[in-house]
Amino acid sequence: MRLDRAFYSQPTLRLAKNLLGKHLVHDSEAGRLSGWIVEVEAYLWRNDPACHAARGMTNKNRSMFAQPGTLYVYCIHSCWCMNVVSEVEGRGAAVLIRAIEPIEGIESMIRHRGVADRIELTNGPGKLCQALGLHRPHDGIDLVEDDSLWIEAPSASPRFRMARSTRIGIRQGTELLYRYFVDGNRHVSGRASCHTVPRNRSFAD
């Protein structure tokens, strides 16, 4: 079932946690590409200097201030990253999707990424956008209404343990524990030492 506007209107930290285990789906020209969300980071509208909205709205971050459920796509180090806008319109808060475990369209993902290692396909925010064929034109898409890109709750939700840590690759707000991930999932990015169990599991096992 596709996630509705009320789901995205949750407080950002709660939304981040609740996105774990959901399906990210892109009906693309290459066919359907999808995966379980296994790692996210929350960026809050206040008291969070790492949030792109911390200094107000610009042409680049305008989508971050749109209604909850809007996709905010930005480029860093020549890589595209996708964020899901949360809370209420005009606030400027979002959840970065950092990693997914691939489900459908894996061969197309391999072609998009140019790598054969399935762990390396989507274990990072830039990697998953490249694998799914997402870039700047997808900025501003409404995940609630769009016909080609959405997030859904699986019919049978997988069981998992959630873990959290500080966020990755930022210079401000480095002490905040706003990164959430599926503990032990092999598709999660970052250090294996963040996990409380060996990082050798997947939902497909």
Residue frames as qw, qx, qy, qz and C-alpha x, y, z in Angstrom:
[[0.000, 0.888, 0.461, 0.000, 0.00, 0.00, 0.00],
 [0.386, 0.538, -0.025, 0.749, 1.38, 3.40, -1.03],
 [0.340, -0.381, -0.478, 0.714, 2.20, 5.69, 1.89],
 [0.054, 0.833, 0.469, 0.289, -0.20, 8.62, 2.19],
 [0.126, 0.726, -0.118, 0.665, 0.22, 12.27, 3.15],
 [0.647, -0.704, 0.060, -0.288, -0.54, 11.61, 6.81],
 [0.934, -0.150, -0.039, 0.323, 2.36, 9.17, 7.01],
 [0.575, 0.375, -0.053, 0.725, 4.86, 11.77, 5.76],
 [0.184, -0.789, -0.039, -0.585, 3.39, 14.43, 8.09],
 [0.810, -0.486, -0.259, 0.201, 4.93, 12.73, 11.13],
 [0.294, -0.893, 0.312, 0.142, 7.67, 14.44, 13.15],
 [0.517, 0.682, -0.507, -0.102, 10.92, 13.92, 11.26],
 [0.109, -0.448, 0.865, -0.198, 12.64, 11.59, 13.72],
 [0.662, 0.110, 0.642, -0.370, 9.57, 9.38, 13.90],
 [0.744, 0.593, -0.061, -0.301, 9.21, 9.35, 10.12],
 [0.249, 0.651, -0.716, -0.036, 12.86, 8.32, 9.74],
 [0.339, -0.215, 0.880, -0.253, 12.35, 5.32, 12.00],
 [0.680, 0.331, 0.525, -0.390, 9.09, 4.34, 10.32],
 [0.576, 0.658, -0.326, -0.360, 10.57, 4.44, 6.82],
 [0.083, -0.433, 0.897, 0.037, 12.82, 1.49, 7.63],
 [0.356, 0.127, 0.923, -0.070, 11.48, -1.71, 6.07],
 [0.531, 0.652, 0.271, -0.469, 9.29, 0.17, 3.56],
 [0.682, 0.272, 0.520, 0.437, 9.56, -0.32, -0.24],
 [0.071, 0.674, -0.192, -0.710, 11.01, 2.40, -2.43],
 [0.640, 0.376, 0.648, 0.171, 9.67, 1.89, -5.97],
 [0.116, 0.596, -0.284, -0.741, 10.63, 3.51, -9.29],
 [0.712, 0.460, 0.529, 0.036, 8.67, 2.52, -12.40],
 [0.103, -0.685, 0.364, 0.623, 11.32, 3.66, -14.86],
 [0.636, 0.579, -0.327, -0.391, 12.03, 3.27, -18.57],
 [0.234, 0.422, -0.875, 0.039, 14.32, 0.41, -17.55],
 [0.609, -0.288, -0.727, -0.134, 11.42, -1.34, -15.81],
 [0.586, -0.755, -0.087, -0.280, 10.42, -1.49, -12.16],
 [0.486, 0.328, -0.574, 0.571, 13.29, -0.90, -9.75],
 [0.586, -0.683, -0.076, -0.428, 12.66, -1.30, -6.04],
 [0.525, 0.184, -0.688, 0.466, 14.20, -2.07, -2.68],
 [0.573, -0.680, -0.439, 0.125, 13.65, -2.20, 1.06],
 [0.033, 0.842, -0.235, 0.484, 14.75, 0.96, 2.86],
 [0.844, -0.247, -0.382, 0.282, 17.44, -0.11, 5.35],
 [0.511, -0.278, -0.192, 0.790, 19.18, 3.14, 6.32],
 [0.065, 0.856, 0.333, 0.390, 18.05, 6.76, 6.74],
 [0.376, -0.116, -0.321, 0.861, 19.14, 10.05, 8.30],
 [0.061, -0.855, -0.514, 0.025, 16.85, 12.73, 9.75],
 [0.317, 0.153, -0.007, 0.936, 17.44, 16.46, 9.18],
 [0.139, -0.690, -0.639, 0.312, 15.40, 18.72, 11.43],
 [0.199, 0.803, 0.296, 0.479, 14.05, 22.19, 10.73],
 [0.205, -0.893, 0.190, -0.353, 15.46, 23.71, 13.91],
 [0.549, -0.670, 0.494, -0.069, 18.54, 23.19, 16.09],
 [0.871, 0.066, 0.425, 0.237, 20.17, 21.18, 13.32],
 [0.000, 0.784, -0.315, -0.535, 23.02, 23.06, 11.59],
 [0.298, -0.167, 0.834, 0.433, 23.55, 20.20, 9.11],
 [0.438, 0.594, 0.665, -0.115, 20.04, 20.60, 7.67],
 [0.357, 0.258, 0.438, 0.784, 19.95, 22.23, 4.23],
 [0.127, -0.785, -0.456, -0.399, 17.05, 24.39, 5.40],
 [0.538, -0.503, -0.367, 0.568, 18.96, 25.83, 8.37],
 [0.213, -0.292, 0.069, 0.930, 19.65, 29.13, 6.54],
 [0.434, 0.526, 0.210, -0.700, 16.29, 29.42, 4.86],
 [0.755, 0.467, 0.460, -0.004, 14.86, 28.71, 1.43],
 [0.070, -0.549, 0.507, 0.661, 16.94, 28.97, -1.74],
 [0.674, 0.405, -0.329, -0.523, 16.35, 27.93, -5.34],
 [0.372, 0.323, -0.870, -0.008, 18.30, 24.74, -4.68],
 [0.062, -0.065, -0.915, 0.394, 16.47, 23.61, -1.55],
 [0.437, -0.070, -0.057, -0.895, 12.99, 24.92, -2.41],
 [0.683, -0.123, -0.633, -0.344, 11.51, 21.40, -2.57],
 [0.378, -0.048, -0.777, 0.501, 12.51, 20.84, 1.04],
 [0.167, 0.125, 0.387, -0.898, 9.87, 23.41, 2.06],
 [0.484, -0.079, -0.542, -0.682, 7.09, 21.76, 0.03],
 [0.791, -0.303, 0.068, -0.527, 4.29, 19.59, 1.40],
 [0.500, -0.392, 0.766, -0.095, 5.22, 16.39, 3.25],
 [0.801, 0.256, 0.541, 0.011, 5.82, 13.50, 0.86],
 [0.479, 0.858, -0.159, -0.092, 7.69, 15.67, -1.65],
 [0.896, 0.000, 0.063, 0.439, 11.01, 14.39, -2.97],
 [0.046, -0.960, 0.237, 0.142, 13.98, 16.71, -2.41],
 [0.909, 0.171, 0.114, 0.364, 16.93, 15.78, -4.65],
 [0.043, -0.956, 0.262, 0.127, 20.32, 17.48, -4.40],
 [0.833, 0.420, -0.245, 0.265, 23.83, 16.91, -5.72],
 [0.424, -0.826, 0.371, 0.007, 26.96, 16.51, -3.60],
 [0.382, -0.481, 0.734, 0.290, 30.39, 15.37, -4.82],
 [0.329, 0.277, -0.652, -0.624, 28.82, 14.76, -8.27],
 [0.140, -0.202, -0.969, 0.001, 26.30, 12.33, -6.76],
 [0.441, -0.392, -0.238, -0.771, 22.55, 12.77, -6.46],
 [0.091, -0.082, -0.864, 0.489, 20.85, 12.13, -3.11],
 [0.373, -0.468, -0.542, -0.590, 17.14, 11.78, -2.33],
 [0.004, 0.029, 0.644, -0.765, 15.26, 13.07, 0.69],
 [0.222, -0.567, -0.749, -0.261, 11.64, 12.71, 1.75],
 [0.102, -0.401, 0.149, -0.898, 10.07, 15.93, 3.05],
 [0.351, -0.352, -0.828, 0.259, 8.39, 15.60, 6.44],
 [0.104, -0.391, -0.509, 0.759, 6.08, 17.39, 8.89],
 [0.286, 0.800, 0.452, -0.271, 4.30, 20.43, 7.35],
 [0.533, 0.635, 0.234, 0.508, 4.71, 22.61, 4.28],
 [0.041, 0.909, -0.075, 0.407, 7.07, 25.54, 4.80],
 [0.711, -0.684, 0.163, 0.020, 9.05, 24.00, 7.66],
 [0.406, 0.745, -0.526, 0.055, 12.09, 22.58, 5.84],
 [0.524, -0.423, 0.721, -0.163, 12.65, 19.13, 7.37],
 [0.795, 0.368, -0.363, -0.316, 13.38, 15.86, 5.59],
 [0.808, -0.325, 0.491, 0.023, 14.72, 12.32, 5.79],
 [0.278, 0.630, -0.653, -0.315, 17.68, 11.28, 3.64],
 [0.986, 0.046, 0.102, -0.128, 17.37, 7.76, 2.22],
 [0.175, -0.750, 0.620, 0.150, 20.89, 6.39, 2.65],
 [0.019, 0.277, -0.939, -0.204, 20.59, 2.75, 1.57],
 [0.826, 0.077, 0.062, -0.554, 18.17, 0.16, 0.25],
 [0.462, -0.170, 0.863, 0.110, 18.27, -3.60, -0.15],
 [0.345, 0.242, -0.528, -0.737, 17.44, -4.28, -3.83],
 [0.624, 0.180, 0.676, -0.348, 14.31, -6.29, -4.66],
 [0.685, 0.582, 0.438, 0.017, 13.29, -5.74, -8.30],
 [0.472, 0.877, -0.042, 0.084, 15.25, -4.68, -11.38],
 [0.650, -0.620, 0.304, 0.318, 18.63, -5.74, -10.05],
 [0.700, 0.190, 0.417, 0.548, 20.09, -6.32, -13.53],
 [0.222, 0.851, 0.225, 0.419, 19.08, -2.80, -14.55],
 [0.437, -0.892, 0.105, 0.046, 20.63, -1.45, -11.35],
 [0.766, -0.267, 0.359, 0.462, 23.87, -3.23, -12.24],
 [0.525, 0.519, 0.354, 0.574, 23.88, -1.56, -15.67],
 [0.070, -0.953, -0.127, -0.265, 23.17, 1.86, -14.16],
 [0.546, -0.798, 0.236, 0.095, 25.95, 1.50, -11.60],
 [0.573, 0.662, -0.480, 0.057, 28.48, -0.35, -13.71],
 [0.136, -0.457, 0.818, -0.321, 29.27, -2.74, -10.85],
 [0.639, -0.057, -0.714, -0.279, 28.41, -6.41, -10.42],
 [0.243, -0.050, -0.793, 0.557, 28.72, -6.57, -6.63],
 [0.309, -0.636, -0.595, -0.382, 25.12, -6.49, -5.34],
 [0.484, -0.618, -0.392, 0.479, 26.19, -5.13, -1.96],
 [0.309, -0.262, 0.112, 0.907, 27.83, -2.14, -3.67],
 [0.110, 0.520, 0.642, 0.553, 24.73, -1.37, -5.75],
 [0.261, -0.739, -0.322, -0.532, 22.73, 0.66, -3.26],
 [0.667, -0.504, -0.392, 0.384, 24.67, 0.91, 0.02],
 [0.301, -0.291, -0.058, 0.906, 24.92, 4.69, 0.01],
 [0.300, 0.698, 0.372, -0.533, 22.73, 7.66, -0.93],
 [0.243, 0.635, -0.428, -0.595, 24.52, 8.44, -4.20],
 [0.066, -0.151, 0.957, 0.239, 24.75, 4.78, -5.16],
 [0.298, 0.425, 0.829, -0.208, 21.05, 4.11, -4.71],
 [0.355, 0.731, 0.109, -0.572, 20.04, 7.17, -6.75],
 [0.171, 0.517, -0.681, -0.490, 22.34, 6.08, -9.58],
 [0.149, 0.027, 0.987, 0.051, 21.05, 2.50, -9.38],
 [0.287, 0.577, 0.706, -0.292, 17.43, 3.66, -9.51],
 [0.325, 0.431, 0.467, 0.701, 18.05, 6.27, -12.21],
 [0.186, -0.897, -0.391, 0.092, 17.14, 9.22, -9.98],
 [0.478, 0.028, 0.010, 0.878, 18.64, 12.68, -10.48],
 [0.011, -0.170, -0.157, 0.973, 17.78, 16.39, -10.62],
 [0.360, -0.177, -0.478, -0.782, 14.59, 16.11, -12.75],
 [0.517, -0.401, -0.756, -0.030, 13.03, 14.04, -9.94],
 [0.167, -0.109, -0.453, 0.869, 13.38, 16.92, -7.48],
 [0.349, 0.064, 0.099, -0.930, 9.94, 18.07, -6.36],
 [0.472, -0.130, -0.779, -0.392, 8.06, 14.88, -7.25],
 [0.599, -0.322, 0.300, -0.669, 5.09, 14.16, -5.01],
 [0.092, 0.190, -0.977, 0.042, 5.58, 10.61, -3.70],
 [0.415, 0.251, 0.685, -0.544, 1.91, 10.48, -2.73],
 [0.604, 0.599, 0.218, -0.478, 0.52, 11.22, -6.20],
 [0.210, 0.621, -0.614, -0.440, 3.23, 10.42, -8.76],
 [0.936, 0.192, -0.007, -0.295, 2.68, 7.43, -11.06],
 [0.761, 0.470, -0.413, 0.171, 6.33, 6.46, -11.41],
 [0.388, 0.303, -0.622, 0.609, 7.95, 6.97, -8.01],
 [0.610, -0.587, -0.038, -0.530, 6.59, 6.19, -4.55],
 [0.059, 0.287, -0.869, 0.399, 7.16, 4.45, -1.21],
 [0.739, -0.254, -0.354, -0.514, 4.85, 1.69, -0.05],
 [0.525, -0.409, 0.648, -0.369, 4.28, -0.50, 2.96],
 [0.286, 0.191, -0.905, -0.251, 4.94, -4.16, 2.04],
 [0.741, -0.280, -0.358, -0.495, 2.08, -6.61, 2.46],
 [0.879, -0.375, -0.243, 0.165, 4.25, -8.58, 4.88],
 [0.027, -0.921, 0.317, -0.224, 6.54, -6.32, 6.86],
 [0.744, 0.210, -0.547, 0.322, 9.93, -7.91, 7.57],
 [0.659, -0.742, -0.103, 0.068, 11.02, -8.21, 11.18],
 [0.612, 0.435, -0.257, 0.609, 14.21, -6.41, 12.12],
 [0.515, -0.658, -0.272, 0.477, 16.02, -4.63, 14.91],
 [0.270, 0.900, 0.049, 0.339, 16.67, -0.92, 14.48],
 [0.656, -0.339, -0.135, 0.661, 19.96, 0.68, 15.48],
 [0.156, 0.972, 0.125, 0.120, 21.07, 4.30, 15.46],
 [0.685, -0.175, 0.012, 0.707, 24.23, 6.36, 15.32],
 [0.022, -0.697, 0.064, 0.714, 25.55, 9.78, 14.42],
 [0.682, 0.696, 0.145, -0.170, 25.13, 10.85, 10.81],
 [0.769, -0.055, 0.373, 0.515, 27.76, 10.29, 8.12],
 [0.494, 0.334, 0.358, 0.718, 29.76, 12.77, 6.03],
 [0.072, -0.914, -0.252, -0.310, 28.70, 16.02, 7.73],
 [0.449, 0.298, -0.364, 0.760, 30.71, 18.70, 9.53],
 [0.255, -0.289, 0.300, -0.873, 28.04, 20.21, 11.77],
 [0.786, -0.192, 0.117, -0.576, 25.64, 18.55, 14.17],
 [0.531, 0.346, -0.773, -0.019, 28.00, 15.58, 14.27],
 [0.088, -0.167, 0.830, -0.524, 26.96, 14.63, 17.80],
 [0.651, 0.074, 0.183, -0.733, 23.28, 14.10, 16.95],
 [0.304, -0.049, 0.950, 0.041, 22.08, 10.48, 16.82],
 [0.563, 0.464, 0.130, -0.672, 19.81, 10.98, 13.80],
 [0.421, 0.354, -0.744, -0.379, 20.93, 8.04, 11.65],
 [0.748, -0.075, 0.518, -0.409, 18.74, 4.93, 11.82],
 [0.439, 0.414, -0.721, -0.341, 19.40, 1.59, 10.15],
 [0.949, -0.115, -0.144, -0.258, 18.50, -2.09, 10.12],
 [0.425, -0.669, 0.608, -0.059, 20.92, -3.69, 12.51],
 [0.606, -0.197, 0.756, 0.149, 23.09, -6.34, 10.82],
 [0.713, 0.630, 0.288, -0.108, 21.79, -5.71, 7.28],
 [0.690, -0.122, 0.368, 0.611, 24.60, -6.14, 4.77],
 [0.359, 0.638, 0.403, 0.549, 23.28, -3.35, 2.51],
 [0.278, -0.940, -0.147, 0.131, 23.72, -0.61, 5.14],
 [0.509, 0.690, -0.222, 0.464, 26.55, 1.84, 4.45],
 [0.286, -0.817, 0.335, -0.373, 29.21, 3.02, 6.88],
 [0.066, 0.481, -0.834, 0.261, 31.23, 1.14, 9.45],
 [0.672, -0.186, -0.699, -0.157, 30.31, -2.39, 10.44],
 [0.325, -0.033, -0.681, 0.656, 31.25, -1.48, 14.01],
 [0.345, -0.159, 0.090, -0.921, 28.05, 0.59, 14.30],
 [0.748, -0.162, -0.473, -0.437, 26.04, -2.65, 14.29],
 [0.547, -0.484, 0.548, -0.408, 25.38, -4.71, 17.40],
 [0.871, 0.044, 0.490, -0.017, 25.36, -7.95, 15.37],
 [0.447, -0.177, 0.612, 0.628, 27.46, -9.06, 12.37],
 [0.418, 0.579, -0.059, -0.698, 26.55, -7.16, 9.19],
 [0.033, -0.196, 0.906, 0.373, 25.81, -10.26, 7.14],
 [0.310, 0.424, 0.816, -0.240, 22.01, -10.41, 6.98],
 [0.163, 0.009, -0.384, -0.909, 19.37, -9.35, 4.49],
 [0.623, 0.135, 0.322, -0.699, 15.59, -9.39, 4.26],
 [0.727, 0.345, -0.435, -0.404, 15.90, -11.84, 1.37],
 [0.118, 0.340, -0.914, 0.189, 17.62, -14.49, 3.53]]
